[in-house]
Amino acid sequence: MIVGNIEPAMFQYKDYDWIYDKTTECMGIAGTVPHGYMVGPGCDMPVNTPAINLGAMLHATQAFAQSKKWQDAKPR
C-alpha cells in the first residue's frame, strides 16, 4: 500500500530525485517493520502535483519491490 508519511507539499515543490530518494528511504522502513508502516503523502495528494513526481514515488516503490532487501524481508 502506498499512503501516509511524506509531506504533501513536497510532491509539488521537490523534484523527481528527491521524491524517489524519500520514497526509497521510507520503503526501507516500511518493508522491514511488522507494524503496518505505509509510504505516501501524509494527506491527500495535492491537485497540481506534477505527474513526474507521482511517477517518482511509484518507480521507487517498484524498484524496492525488486530489491534484495525486500525479497529477504517480505512475508512468505
Distance bins in CASP14 RR format, pairs under 12 A and 6 or more apart:
PFRMAT RR
TARGET T0000
AUTHOR 0000-0000-0000
RMODE 2
METHOD distances of the structure
MODEL  1
1 27 0 0 0 0 0 1 0 0 0 0 0
1 30 0 0 0 0 1 0 0 0 0 0 0
1 31 0 0 0 0 0 1 0 0 0 0 0
1 36 0 0 0 0 1 0 0 0 0 0 0
1 37 0 0 0 0 1 0 0 0 0 0 0
1 38 1 0 1 0 0 0 0 0 0 0 0
1 39 0 0 0 0 1 0 0 0 0 0 0
1 40 0 0 0 0 1 0 0 0 0 0 0
1 61 0 0 0 0 1 0 0 0 0 0 0
2 23 0 0 0 0 1 0 0 0 0 0 0
2 26 0 0 0 0 1 0 0 0 0 0 0
2 27 0 0 0 0 1 0 0 0 0 0 0
2 30 0 0 0 0 1 0 0 0 0 0 0
2 37 0 0 0 0 0 1 0 0 0 0 0
2 38 1 0 0 1 0 0 0 0 0 0 0
2 39 1 0 1 0 0 0 0 0 0 0 0
2 40 1 0 1 0 0 0 0 0 0 0 0
2 41 0 0 0 0 1 0 0 0 0 0 0
2 42 0 0 0 0 0 1 0 0 0 0 0
2 45 0 0 0 0 0 1 0 0 0 0 0
2 54 0 0 0 0 1 0 0 0 0 0 0
2 55 0 0 0 0 0 1 0 0 0 0 0
2 56 0 0 0 0 0 1 0 0 0 0 0
2 57 1 0 0 1 0 0 0 0 0 0 0
2 58 1 0 0 1 0 0 0 0 0 0 0
2 59 0 0 0 0 0 1 0 0 0 0 0
2 60 0 0 0 0 1 0 0 0 0 0 0
2 61 1 0 1 0 0 0 0 0 0 0 0
2 62 0 0 0 0 0 1 0 0 0 0 0
2 64 0 0 0 0 0 1 0 0 0 0 0
2 65 0 0 0 0 0 1 0 0 0 0 0
3 26 0 0 0 0 0 1 0 0 0 0 0
3 30 0 0 0 0 0 1 0 0 0 0 0
3 36 0 0 0 0 0 1 0 0 0 0 0
3 37 0 0 0 0 0 1 0 0 0 0 0
3 38 1 0 1 0 0 0 0 0 0 0 0
3 39 1 0 0 1 0 0 0 0 0 0 0
3 40 1 0 1 0 0 0 0 0 0 0 0
3 41 1 0 0 1 0 0 0 0 0 0 0
3 42 1 0 0 1 0 0 0 0 0 0 0
3 43 0 0 0 0 1 0 0 0 0 0 0
3 44 0 0 0 0 0 1 0 0 0 0 0
3 45 0 0 0 0 1 0 0 0 0 0 0
3 57 0 0 0 0 0 1 0 0 0 0 0
3 61 0 0 0 0 0 1 0 0 0 0 0
4 11 0 0 0 0 0 1 0 0 0 0 0
4 22 0 0 0 0 0 1 0 0 0 0 0
4 23 0 0 0 0 0 1 0 0 0 0 0
4 26 0 0 0 0 1 0 0 0 0 0 0
4 29 0 0 0 0 0 1 0 0 0 0 0
4 30 0 0 0 0 1 0 0 0 0 0 0
4 36 0 0 0 0 0 1 0 0 0 0 0
4 37 0 0 0 0 1 0 0 0 0 0 0
4 38 1 0 1 0 0 0 0 0 0 0 0
4 39 1 0 0 1 0 0 0 0 0 0 0
4 40 1 0 1 0 0 0 0 0 0 0 0
4 41 1 0 0 1 0 0 0 0 0 0 0
4 42 1 0 1 0 0 0 0 0 0 0 0
4 43 0 0 0 0 1 0 0 0 0 0 0
4 44 0 0 0 0 0 1 0 0 0 0 0
4 45 0 0 0 0 0 1 0 0 0 0 0
4 57 0 0 0 0 0 1 0 0 0 0 0
5 22 0 0 0 0 1 0 0 0 0 0 0
5 23 0 0 0 0 0 1 0 0 0 0 0
5 25 0 0 0 0 0 1 0 0 0 0 0
5 26 1 0 0 1 0 0 0 0 0 0 0
5 27 0 0 0 0 0 1 0 0 0 0 0
5 29 0 0 0 0 1 0 0 0 0 0 0
5 30 0 0 0 0 1 0 0 0 0 0 0
5 36 0 0 0 0 0 1 0 0 0 0 0
5 37 1 0 0 1 0 0 0 0 0 0 0
5 38 1 0 0 1 0 0 0 0 0 0 0
5 39 1 0 0 1 0 0 0 0 0 0 0
5 40 1 0 0 1 0 0 0 0 0 0 0
5 41 0 0 0 0 1 0 0 0 0 0 0
5 42 1 0 1 0 0 0 0 0 0 0 0
5 43 0 0 0 0 0 1 0 0 0 0 0
5 57 0 0 0 0 0 1 0 0 0 0 0
6 12 0 0 0 0 0 1 0 0 0 0 0
6 13 0 0 0 0 0 1 0 0 0 0 0
6 14 0 0 0 0 1 0 0 0 0 0 0
6 18 0 0 0 0 1 0 0 0 0 0 0
6 19 1 0 0 1 0 0 0 0 0 0 0
6 20 0 0 0 0 0 1 0 0 0 0 0
6 21 0 0 0 0 0 1 0 0 0 0 0
6 22 1 0 1 0 0 0 0 0 0 0 0
6 23 1 0 0 1 0 0 0 0 0 0 0
6 24 0 0 0 0 0 1 0 0 0 0 0
6 25 0 0 0 0 1 0 0 0 0 0 0
6 26 1 0 0 1 0 0 0 0 0 0 0
6 27 0 0 0 0 0 1 0 0 0 0 0
6 30 0 0 0 0 0 1 0 0 0 0 0
6 38 0 0 0 0 0 1 0 0 0 0 0
6 39 1 0 0 1 0 0 0 0 0 0 0
6 40 1 0 1 0 0 0 0 0 0 0 0
6 41 1 0 1 0 0 0 0 0 0 0 0
6 42 1 0 0 1 0 0 0 0 0 0 0
6 43 0 0 0 0 0 1 0 0 0 0 0
6 45 0 0 0 0 1 0 0 0 0 0 0
6 46 0 0 0 0 0 1 0 0 0 0 0
6 49 0 0 0 0 0 1 0 0 0 0 0
6 53 0 0 0 0 0 1 0 0 0 0 0
6 54 0 0 0 0 0 1 0 0 0 0 0
6 56 0 0 0 0 0 1 0 0 0 0 0
6 57 1 0 0 1 0 0 0 0 0 0 0
6 60 0 0 0 0 0 1 0 0 0 0 0
6 61 0 0 0 0 0 1 0 0 0 0 0
7 13 0 0 0 0 1 0 0 0 0 0 0
7 14 0 0 0 0 1 0 0 0 0 0 0
7 18 0 0 0 0 0 1 0 0 0 0 0
7 19 0 0 0 0 0 1 0 0 0 0 0
7 22 0 0 0 0 1 0 0 0 0 0 0
7 26 0 0 0 0 0 1 0 0 0 0 0
7 40 0 0 0 0 1 0 0 0 0 0 0
7 41 1 0 0 1 0 0 0 0 0 0 0
7 42 1 0 0 1 0 0 0 0 0 0 0
7 43 0 0 0 0 1 0 0 0 0 0 0
7 45 0 0 0 0 0 1 0 0 0 0 0
7 46 0 0 0 0 0 1 0 0 0 0 0
8 14 0 0 0 0 0 1 0 0 0 0 0
8 19 0 0 0 0 0 1 0 0 0 0 0
8 40 0 0 0 0 1 0 0 0 0 0 0
8 41 1 0 1 0 0 0 0 0 0 0 0
8 42 1 0 1 0 0 0 0 0 0 0 0
8 43 1 0 1 0 0 0 0 0 0 0 0
8 44 1 0 0 1 0 0 0 0 0 0 0
8 45 1 0 0 1 0 0 0 0 0 0 0
8 46 1 0 1 0 0 0 0 0 0 0 0
8 47 0 0 0 0 0 1 0 0 0 0 0
8 48 0 0 0 0 0 1 0 0 0 0 0
8 49 0 0 0 0 1 0 0 0 0 0 0
8 53 0 0 0 0 0 1 0 0 0 0 0
8 54 0 0 0 0 0 1 0 0 0 0 0
8 57 0 0 0 0 0 1 0 0 0 0 0
9 19 0 0 0 0 0 1 0 0 0 0 0
9 41 0 0 0 0 1 0 0 0 0 0 0
9 42 0 0 0 0 0 1 0 0 0 0 0
9 43 0 0 0 0 1 0 0 0 0 0 0
9 44 0 0 0 0 0 1 0 0 0 0 0
9 45 0 0 0 0 0 1 0 0 0 0 0
9 46 1 0 0 1 0 0 0 0 0 0 0
9 48 0 0 0 0 0 1 0 0 0 0 0
9 49 0 0 0 0 1 0 0 0 0 0 0
9 53 0 0 0 0 0 1 0 0 0 0 0
10 16 0 0 0 0 0 1 0 0 0 0 0
10 18 1 0 0 1 0 0 0 0 0 0 0
10 19 1 0 0 1 0 0 0 0 0 0 0
10 20 0 0 0 0 0 1 0 0 0 0 0
10 21 0 0 0 0 0 1 0 0 0 0 0
10 22 1 0 0 1 0 0 0 0 0 0 0
10 23 0 0 0 0 0 1 0 0 0 0 0
10 26 0 0 0 0 0 1 0 0 0 0 0
10 40 0 0 0 0 0 1 0 0 0 0 0
10 41 0 0 0 0 1 0 0 0 0 0 0
10 42 0 0 0 0 1 0 0 0 0 0 0
10 43 0 0 0 0 0 1 0 0 0 0 0
10 45 0 0 0 0 0 1 0 0 0 0 0
10 46 0 0 0 0 1 0 0 0 0 0 0
10 49 0 0 0 0 1 0 0 0 0 0 0
10 50 0 0 0 0 0 1 0 0 0 0 0
10 53 0 0 0 0 1 0 0 0 0 0 0
10 54 0 0 0 0 0 1 0 0 0 0 0
10 56 0 0 0 0 0 1 0 0 0 0 0
10 57 0 0 0 0 0 1 0 0 0 0 0
11 18 0 0 0 0 1 0 0 0 0 0 0
11 19 1 0 0 1 0 0 0 0 0 0 0
11 20 0 0 0 0 0 1 0 0 0 0 0
11 22 0 0 0 0 1 0 0 0 0 0 0
11 23 0 0 0 0 0 1 0 0 0 0 0
11 40 0 0 0 0 1 0 0 0 0 0 0
11 41 1 0 0 1 0 0 0 0 0 0 0
11 42 0 0 0 0 1 0 0 0 0 0 0
11 43 0 0 0 0 0 1 0 0 0 0 0
11 44 0 0 0 0 0 1 0 0 0 0 0
11 45 1 0 0 1 0 0 0 0 0 0 0
11 46 1 0 1 0 0 0 0 0 0 0 0
11 47 0 0 0 0 0 1 0 0 0 0 0
11 48 0 0 0 0 1 0 0 0 0 0 0
11 49 1 0 1 0 0 0 0 0 0 0 0
11 50 1 0 0 1 0 0 0 0 0 0 0
11 51 0 0 0 0 0 1 0 0 0 0 0
11 52 0 0 0 0 0 1 0 0 0 0 0
11 53 1 0 1 0 0 0 0 0 0 0 0
11 54 1 0 0 1 0 0 0 0 0 0 0
11 55 0 0 0 0 0 1 0 0 0 0 0
11 56 0 0 0 0 1 0 0 0 0 0 0
11 57 1 0 0 1 0 0 0 0 0 0 0
11 58 0 0 0 0 0 1 0 0 0 0 0
12 18 0 0 0 0 0 1 0 0 0 0 0
12 19 0 0 0 0 0 1 0 0 0 0 0
12 41 0 0 0 0 0 1 0 0 0 0 0
12 45 0 0 0 0 1 0 0 0 0 0 0
12 46 1 0 1 0 0 0 0 0 0 0 0
12 47 0 0 0 0 1 0 0 0 0 0 0
12 48 1 0 0 1 0 0 0 0 0 0 0
12 49 1 0 1 0 0 0 0 0 0 0 0
12 50 1 0 0 1 0 0 0 0 0 0 0
12 51 0 0 0 0 0 1 0 0 0 0 0
12 52 0 0 0 0 0 1 0 0 0 0 0
12 53 1 0 0 1 0 0 0 0 0 0 0
12 54 0 0 0 0 0 1 0 0 0 0 0
13 19 0 0 0 0 0 1 0 0 0 0 0
13 46 0 0 0 0 1 0 0 0 0 0 0
13 48 0 0 0 0 0 1 0 0 0 0 0
13 49 0 0 0 0 1 0 0 0 0 0 0
13 50 0 0 0 0 1 0 0 0 0 0 0
13 53 0 0 0 0 1 0 0 0 0 0 0
14 20 0 0 0 0 1 0 0 0 0 0 0
14 21 0 0 0 0 1 0 0 0 0 0 0
14 22 1 0 0 1 0 0 0 0 0 0 0
14 23 0 0 0 0 0 1 0 0 0 0 0
14 41 0 0 0 0 0 1 0 0 0 0 0
14 46 0 0 0 0 0 1 0 0 0 0 0
14 49 0 0 0 0 0 1 0 0 0 0 0
14 50 0 0 0 0 1 0 0 0 0 0 0
14 52 0 0 0 0 0 1 0 0 0 0 0
14 53 1 0 0 1 0 0 0 0 0 0 0
14 56 0 0 0 0 1 0 0 0 0 0 0
14 57 0 0 0 0 0 1 0 0 0 0 0
15 21 0 0 0 0 0 1 0 0 0 0 0
15 22 0 0 0 0 0 1 0 0 0 0 0
15 50 0 0 0 0 1 0 0 0 0 0 0
15 52 0 0 0 0 1 0 0 0 0 0 0
15 53 1 0 0 1 0 0 0 0 0 0 0
15 55 0 0 0 0 0 1 0 0 0 0 0
15 56 0 0 0 0 1 0 0 0 0 0 0
16 22 0 0 0 0 0 1 0 0 0 0 0
16 23 0 0 0 0 0 1 0 0 0 0 0
16 49 0 0 0 0 0 1 0 0 0 0 0
16 50 0 0 0 0 1 0 0 0 0 0 0
16 51 0 0 0 0 0 1 0 0 0 0 0
16 52 1 0 1 0 0 0 0 0 0 0 0
16 53 1 0 0 1 0 0 0 0 0 0 0
16 54 0 0 0 0 0 1 0 0 0 0 0
16 55 1 0 0 1 0 0 0 0 0 0 0
16 56 1 0 1 0 0 0 0 0 0 0 0
16 57 0 0 0 0 1 0 0 0 0 0 0
16 58 0 0 0 0 0 1 0 0 0 0 0
16 59 0 0 0 0 1 0 0 0 0 0 0
16 60 0 0 0 0 1 0 0 0 0 0 0
17 23 0 0 0 0 0 1 0 0 0 0 0
17 24 0 0 0 0 0 1 0 0 0 0 0
17 52 0 0 0 0 0 1 0 0 0 0 0
17 53 0 0 0 0 0 1 0 0 0 0 0
17 56 1 0 0 1 0 0 0 0 0 0 0
17 59 0 0 0 0 0 1 0 0 0 0 0
17 60 0 0 0 0 0 1 0 0 0 0 0
18 24 0 0 0 0 0 1 0 0 0 0 0
18 25 0 0 0 0 0 1 0 0 0 0 0
18 52 0 0 0 0 0 1 0 0 0 0 0
18 53 0 0 0 0 1 0 0 0 0 0 0
18 56 0 0 0 0 1 0 0 0 0 0 0
18 57 0 0 0 0 0 1 0 0 0 0 0
18 60 0 0 0 0 0 1 0 0 0 0 0
19 25 0 0 0 0 0 1 0 0 0 0 0
19 26 0 0 0 0 0 1 0 0 0 0 0
19 39 0 0 0 0 0 1 0 0 0 0 0
19 40 0 0 0 0 1 0 0 0 0 0 0
19 41 0 0 0 0 0 1 0 0 0 0 0
19 45 0 0 0 0 0 1 0 0 0 0 0
19 49 0 0 0 0 1 0 0 0 0 0 0
19 50 0 0 0 0 1 0 0 0 0 0 0
19 51 0 0 0 0 0 1 0 0 0 0 0
19 52 0 0 0 0 1 0 0 0 0 0 0
19 53 1 0 1 0 0 0 0 0 0 0 0
19 54 0 0 0 0 1 0 0 0 0 0 0
19 55 1 0 0 1 0 0 0 0 0 0 0
19 56 1 1 0 0 0 0 0 0 0 0 0
19 57 1 0 1 0 0 0 0 0 0 0 0
19 58 0 0 0 0 1 0 0 0 0 0 0
19 59 0 0 0 0 1 0 0 0 0 0 0
19 60 1 0 0 1 0 0 0 0 0 0 0
19 61 0 0 0 0 0 1 0 0 0 0 0
20 26 0 0 0 0 0 1 0 0 0 0 0
20 27 0 0 0 0 0 1 0 0 0 0 0
20 39 0 0 0 0 0 1 0 0 0 0 0
20 52 0 0 0 0 0 1 0 0 0 0 0
20 53 0 0 0 0 1 0 0 0 0 0 0
20 54 0 0 0 0 0 1 0 0 0 0 0
20 55 0 0 0 0 1 0 0 0 0 0 0
20 56 1 0 1 0 0 0 0 0 0 0 0
20 57 1 0 0 1 0 0 0 0 0 0 0
20 58 0 0 0 0 1 0 0 0 0 0 0
20 59 1 0 0 1 0 0 0 0 0 0 0
20 60 1 0 1 0 0 0 0 0 0 0 0
20 61 0 0 0 0 1 0 0 0 0 0 0
20 62 0 0 0 0 0 1 0 0 0 0 0
20 63 0 0 0 0 1 0 0 0 0 0 0
20 64 0 0 0 0 0 1 0 0 0 0 0
21 27 0 0 0 0 0 1 0 0 0 0 0
21 28 0 0 0 0 0 1 0 0 0 0 0
21 56 0 0 0 0 1 0 0 0 0 0 0
21 57 0 0 0 0 0 1 0 0 0 0 0
21 59 0 0 0 0 0 1 0 0 0 0 0
21 60 1 0 0 1 0 0 0 0 0 0 0
21 63 0 0 0 0 0 1 0 0 0 0 0
21 64 0 0 0 0 0 1 0 0 0 0 0
22 28 0 0 0 0 0 1 0 0 0 0 0
22 29 0 0 0 0 0 1 0 0 0 0 0
22 39 0 0 0 0 1 0 0 0 0 0 0
22 40 0 0 0 0 1 0 0 0 0 0 0
22 41 0 0 0 0 0 1 0 0 0 0 0
22 42 0 0 0 0 0 1 0 0 0 0 0
22 53 0 0 0 0 0 1 0 0 0 0 0
22 56 0 0 0 0 1 0 0 0 0 0 0
22 57 0 0 0 0 1 0 0 0 0 0 0
22 60 0 0 0 0 1 0 0 0 0 0 0
22 61 0 0 0 0 0 1 0 0 0 0 0
23 29 0 0 0 0 0 1 0 0 0 0 0
23 30 0 0 0 0 1 0 0 0 0 0 0
23 38 0 0 0 0 0 1 0 0 0 0 0
23 39 1 0 1 0 0 0 0 0 0 0 0
23 40 1 0 0 1 0 0 0 0 0 0 0
23 41 0 0 0 0 0 1 0 0 0 0 0
23 53 0 0 0 0 0 1 0 0 0 0 0
23 54 0 0 0 0 0 1 0 0 0 0 0
23 55 0 0 0 0 1 0 0 0 0 0 0
23 56 1 0 0 1 0 0 0 0 0 0 0
23 57 1 0 1 0 0 0 0 0 0 0 0
23 58 0 0 0 0 1 0 0 0 0 0 0
23 59 0 0 0 0 1 0 0 0 0 0 0
23 60 1 1 0 0 0 0 0 0 0 0 0
23 61 1 0 0 1 0 0 0 0 0 0 0
23 62 0 0 0 0 0 1 0 0 0 0 0
23 63 0 0 0 0 1 0 0 0 0 0 0
23 64 1 0 0 1 0 0 0 0 0 0 0
23 65 0 0 0 0 0 1 0 0 0 0 0
24 30 0 0 0 0 0 1 0 0 0 0 0
24 31 0 0 0 0 0 1 0 0 0 0 0
24 39 0 0 0 0 1 0 0 0 0 0 0
24 56 0 0 0 0 1 0 0 0 0 0 0
24 57 0 0 0 0 1 0 0 0 0 0 0
24 59 0 0 0 0 1 0 0 0 0 0 0
24 60 1 0 1 0 0 0 0 0 0 0 0
24 61 0 0 0 0 1 0 0 0 0 0 0
24 62 0 0 0 0 0 1 0 0 0 0 0
24 63 1 0 0 1 0 0 0 0 0 0 0
24 64 1 0 0 1 0 0 0 0 0 0 0
24 65 0 0 0 0 0 1 0 0 0 0 0
24 67 0 0 0 0 1 0 0 0 0 0 0
24 69 0 0 0 0 0 1 0 0 0 0 0
24 70 0 0 0 0 0 1 0 0 0 0 0
25 31 0 0 0 0 0 1 0 0 0 0 0
25 37 0 0 0 0 0 1 0 0 0 0 0
25 39 0 0 0 0 1 0 0 0 0 0 0
25 40 0 0 0 0 0 1 0 0 0 0 0
25 57 0 0 0 0 0 1 0 0 0 0 0
25 60 0 0 0 0 1 0 0 0 0 0 0
25 64 0 0 0 0 0 1 0 0 0 0 0
26 32 0 0 0 0 0 1 0 0 0 0 0
26 33 0 0 0 0 0 1 0 0 0 0 0
26 37 1 0 0 1 0 0 0 0 0 0 0
26 38 0 0 0 0 1 0 0 0 0 0 0
26 39 1 0 1 0 0 0 0 0 0 0 0
26 40 1 0 0 1 0 0 0 0 0 0 0
26 41 0 0 0 0 0 1 0 0 0 0 0
26 42 0 0 0 0 0 1 0 0 0 0 0
26 57 0 0 0 0 1 0 0 0 0 0 0
26 60 0 0 0 0 1 0 0 0 0 0 0
26 61 0 0 0 0 1 0 0 0 0 0 0
26 64 0 0 0 0 1 0 0 0 0 0 0
27 33 0 0 0 0 0 1 0 0 0 0 0
27 37 0 0 0 0 1 0 0 0 0 0 0
27 38 0 0 0 0 1 0 0 0 0 0 0
27 39 1 0 1 0 0 0 0 0 0 0 0
27 40 0 0 0 0 1 0 0 0 0 0 0
27 57 0 0 0 0 1 0 0 0 0 0 0
27 58 0 0 0 0 0 1 0 0 0 0 0
27 59 0 0 0 0 0 1 0 0 0 0 0
27 60 1 0 0 1 0 0 0 0 0 0 0
27 61 1 0 0 1 0 0 0 0 0 0 0
27 62 0 0 0 0 0 1 0 0 0 0 0
27 63 0 0 0 0 1 0 0 0 0 0 0
27 64 1 0 1 0 0 0 0 0 0 0 0
27 65 0 0 0 0 1 0 0 0 0 0 0
27 66 0 0 0 0 0 1 0 0 0 0 0
27 67 0 0 0 0 1 0 0 0 0 0 0
27 69 0 0 0 0 1 0 0 0 0 0 0
27 70 1 0 0 1 0 0 0 0 0 0 0
27 73 0 0 0 0 0 1 0 0 0 0 0
27 74 0 0 0 0 0 1 0 0 0 0 0
28 37 0 0 0 0 1 0 0 0 0 0 0
28 39 0 0 0 0 1 0 0 0 0 0 0
28 60 0 0 0 0 0 1 0 0 0 0 0
28 61 0 0 0 0 0 1 0 0 0 0 0
28 63 0 0 0 0 0 1 0 0 0 0 0
28 64 1 0 0 1 0 0 0 0 0 0 0
28 65 0 0 0 0 0 1 0 0 0 0 0
28 67 0 0 0 0 1 0 0 0 0 0 0
28 68 0 0 0 0 0 1 0 0 0 0 0
28 69 1 0 0 1 0 0 0 0 0 0 0
28 70 0 0 0 0 1 0 0 0 0 0 0
28 72 0 0 0 0 0 1 0 0 0 0 0
28 73 0 0 0 0 1 0 0 0 0 0 0
28 74 0 0 0 0 0 1 0 0 0 0 0
29 35 0 0 0 0 0 1 0 0 0 0 0
29 36 0 0 0 0 0 1 0 0 0 0 0
29 37 1 0 1 0 0 0 0 0 0 0 0
29 38 0 0 0 0 0 1 0 0 0 0 0
29 39 0 0 0 0 1 0 0 0 0 0 0
29 64 0 0 0 0 0 1 0 0 0 0 0
29 69 0 0 0 0 0 1 0 0 0 0 0
29 70 0 0 0 0 0 1 0 0 0 0 0
29 73 0 0 0 0 0 1 0 0 0 0 0
30 36 1 0 0 1 0 0 0 0 0 0 0
30 37 1 0 1 0 0 0 0 0 0 0 0
30 38 1 0 0 1 0 0 0 0 0 0 0
30 39 1 0 1 0 0 0 0 0 0 0 0
30 40 0 0 0 0 1 0 0 0 0 0 0
30 60 0 0 0 0 0 1 0 0 0 0 0
30 61 0 0 0 0 1 0 0 0 0 0 0
30 64 0 0 0 0 1 0 0 0 0 0 0
30 65 0 0 0 0 0 1 0 0 0 0 0
30 69 0 0 0 0 0 1 0 0 0 0 0
30 70 0 0 0 0 1 0 0 0 0 0 0
30 73 0 0 0 0 0 1 0 0 0 0 0
30 74 0 0 0 0 0 1 0 0 0 0 0
31 37 1 0 0 1 0 0 0 0 0 0 0
31 38 0 0 0 0 0 1 0 0 0 0 0
31 39 0 0 0 0 1 0 0 0 0 0 0
31 61 0 0 0 0 0 1 0 0 0 0 0
31 64 1 0 0 1 0 0 0 0 0 0 0
31 65 0 0 0 0 1 0 0 0 0 0 0
31 67 0 0 0 0 1 0 0 0 0 0 0
31 69 1 0 0 1 0 0 0 0 0 0 0
31 70 1 0 0 1 0 0 0 0 0 0 0
31 71 0 0 0 0 0 1 0 0 0 0 0
31 72 0 0 0 0 0 1 0 0 0 0 0
31 73 1 0 1 0 0 0 0 0 0 0 0
31 74 1 0 0 1 0 0 0 0 0 0 0
31 75 0 0 0 0 1 0 0 0 0 0 0
32 64 0 0 0 0 0 1 0 0 0 0 0
32 67 0 0 0 0 0 1 0 0 0 0 0
32 69 1 0 0 1 0 0 0 0 0 0 0
32 70 0 0 0 0 1 0 0 0 0 0 0
32 71 0 0 0 0 0 1 0 0 0 0 0
32 72 0 0 0 0 1 0 0 0 0 0 0
32 73 1 0 1 0 0 0 0 0 0 0 0
32 74 0 0 0 0 1 0 0 0 0 0 0
32 75 0 0 0 0 0 1 0 0 0 0 0
33 39 0 0 0 0 0 1 0 0 0 0 0
33 73 0 0 0 0 1 0 0 0 0 0 0
34 73 0 0 0 0 1 0 0 0 0 0 0
34 74 0 0 0 0 0 1 0 0 0 0 0
34 75 0 0 0 0 1 0 0 0 0 0 0
36 75 0 0 0 0 0 1 0 0 0 0 0
38 57 0 0 0 0 0 1 0 0 0 0 0
38 61 0 0 0 0 0 1 0 0 0 0 0
39 57 1 0 0 1 0 0 0 0 0 0 0
39 58 0 0 0 0 0 1 0 0 0 0 0
39 60 0 0 0 0 1 0 0 0 0 0 0
39 61 1 0 0 1 0 0 0 0 0 0 0
39 64 0 0 0 0 1 0 0 0 0 0 0
39 65 0 0 0 0 0 1 0 0 0 0 0
40 49 0 0 0 0 0 1 0 0 0 0 0
40 53 0 0 0 0 0 1 0 0 0 0 0
40 54 0 0 0 0 0 1 0 0 0 0 0
40 55 0 0 0 0 0 1 0 0 0 0 0
40 56 0 0 0 0 0 1 0 0 0 0 0
40 57 1 0 0 1 0 0 0 0 0 0 0
40 58 0 0 0 0 0 1 0 0 0 0 0
40 60 0 0 0 0 0 1 0 0 0 0 0
40 61 0 0 0 0 1 0 0 0 0 0 0
41 47 0 0 0 0 0 1 0 0 0 0 0
41 49 0 0 0 0 1 0 0 0 0 0 0
41 53 0 0 0 0 0 1 0 0 0 0 0
41 54 0 0 0 0 1 0 0 0 0 0 0
41 57 0 0 0 0 1 0 0 0 0 0 0
42 57 0 0 0 0 0 1 0 0 0 0 0
45 51 0 0 0 0 0 1 0 0 0 0 0
45 53 0 0 0 0 1 0 0 0 0 0 0
45 54 1 0 0 1 0 0 0 0 0 0 0
45 55 0 0 0 0 0 1 0 0 0 0 0
45 57 0 0 0 0 1 0 0 0 0 0 0
45 58 0 0 0 0 0 1 0 0 0 0 0
46 53 0 0 0 0 1 0 0 0 0 0 0
46 54 0 0 0 0 0 1 0 0 0 0 0
47 54 0 0 0 0 0 1 0 0 0 0 0
48 54 0 0 0 0 0 1 0 0 0 0 0
49 55 0 0 0 0 1 0 0 0 0 0 0
49 56 0 0 0 0 0 1 0 0 0 0 0
49 57 0 0 0 0 1 0 0 0 0 0 0
50 56 0 0 0 0 1 0 0 0 0 0 0
50 57 0 0 0 0 0 1 0 0 0 0 0
51 57 0 0 0 0 0 1 0 0 0 0 0
51 58 0 0 0 0 0 1 0 0 0 0 0
52 58 0 0 0 0 0 1 0 0 0 0 0
52 59 0 0 0 0 1 0 0 0 0 0 0
53 59 0 0 0 0 0 1 0 0 0 0 0
53 60 0 0 0 0 0 1 0 0 0 0 0
54 60 0 0 0 0 0 1 0 0 0 0 0
54 61 0 0 0 0 0 1 0 0 0 0 0
55 61 0 0 0 0 1 0 0 0 0 0 0
55 62 0 0 0 0 1 0 0 0 0 0 0
55 63 0 0 0 0 0 1 0 0 0 0 0
56 62 0 0 0 0 0 1 0 0 0 0 0
56 63 0 0 0 0 0 1 0 0 0 0 0
57 63 0 0 0 0 0 1 0 0 0 0 0
57 64 0 0 0 0 0 1 0 0 0 0 0
58 64 0 0 0 0 0 1 0 0 0 0 0
58 65 0 0 0 0 0 1 0 0 0 0 0
59 65 0 0 0 0 0 1 0 0 0 0 0
59 66 0 0 0 0 0 1 0 0 0 0 0
60 66 0 0 0 0 0 1 0 0 0 0 0
60 67 0 0 0 0 0 1 0 0 0 0 0
60 70 0 0 0 0 0 1 0 0 0 0 0
61 67 0 0 0 0 0 1 0 0 0 0 0
61 70 0 0 0 0 1 0 0 0 0 0 0
62 70 0 0 0 0 0 1 0 0 0 0 0
63 69 0 0 0 0 0 1 0 0 0 0 0
63 70 0 0 0 0 1 0 0 0 0 0 0
64 70 1 0 1 0 0 0 0 0 0 0 0
64 71 0 0 0 0 0 1 0 0 0 0 0
64 73 0 0 0 0 0 1 0 0 0 0 0
64 74 0 0 0 0 0 1 0 0 0 0 0
65 71 0 0 0 0 1 0 0 0 0 0 0
65 73 0 0 0 0 0 1 0 0 0 0 0
65 74 0 0 0 0 1 0 0 0 0 0 0
66 74 0 0 0 0 0 1 0 0 0 0 0
67 73 0 0 0 0 1 0 0 0 0 0 0
67 74 0 0 0 0 0 1 0 0 0 0 0
68 74 0 0 0 0 0 1 0 0 0 0 0
END
